[in-house]
Amino acid sequence: MNALITGAGFLVVMVPVRLLWIGLHRKIALKESIAGGVRIGVAMIPTLVFTLVIAGILRDKFEVSGAIFGGLIIYTLVNTLIPGFVLRIPPPAF
């Protein structure tokens, strides 16, 4: 249960911060609208492999609590699904 709360906390805090950061950067650097920058930011959110590697290192080397490790895993999985739900891009045809 602690992992769910921690993961939800990571999602509630980190996703909006990352989206706004990317939106503001694109507004300042490229003179785009913040909404356009946030849309690009949604596509850039997933960090599946990076977060899983960091979580593994934190667990193995620094012995972080199970709540933090589980929270990072939940954050990673939900974070990876966000662009598919928000952007609604059809899957590629193979």
RAFEN-V449273 format. One record per backbone hydrogen bond with DSSP energy under -0.5 kcal/mol. NH is the residue of the N-H (numbers start at 1). CO is the residue of the C=O. E is the energy in kcal/mol with one decimal. If there is no record, write none. Layout:
<<NH/CO/E> <NH/CO/E>>
This chain:
<<5/1/-2.0> <6/2/-2.6> <7/3/-2.9> <8/4/-2.5> <9/5/-2.3> <10/6/-2.5> <11/7/-2.3> <12/8/-2.8> <13/9/-2.1> <14/10/-2.8> <15/10/-0.6> <15/11/-1.1> <16/11/-0.5> <17/13/-1.4> <18/14/-2.8> <19/15/-2.5> <20/16/-2.7> <21/17/-2.4> <22/18/-2.3> <23/19/-2.6> <24/20/-3.0> <25/21/-2.3> <26/22/-2.5> <27/23/-1.8> <28/24/-2.6> <29/25/-3.3> <30/26/-1.7> <31/27/-0.9> <32/26/-1.5> <37/33/-2.2> <38/34/-2.7> <39/35/-2.0> <40/36/-1.8> <41/37/-2.3> <42/38/-2.2> <43/39/-1.2> <44/40/-1.2> <45/41/-0.7> <45/42/-0.8> <51/47/-3.0> <52/48/-2.2> <53/49/-2.5> <54/50/-2.6> <55/51/-2.7> <56/52/-2.2> <57/53/-2.4> <58/54/-2.8> <59/55/-2.3> <60/56/-2.8> <61/57/-2.8> <62/57/-0.9> <62/58/-0.7> <63/59/-0.5> <64/58/-1.5> <69/65/-2.3> <70/66/-3.0> <71/67/-2.3> <72/68/-2.4> <73/69/-1.9> <74/70/-2.6> <75/71/-2.8> <76/72/-2.5> <77/73/-2.4> <78/74/-2.5> <79/75/-2.7> <80/76/-1.9> <81/77/-1.1> <82/78/-1.2> <83/79/-0.5> <85/81/-1.4> <86/82/-2.8> <87/83/-2.5> <88/83/-0.6> <88/84/-0.7> <94/92/-0.6>>
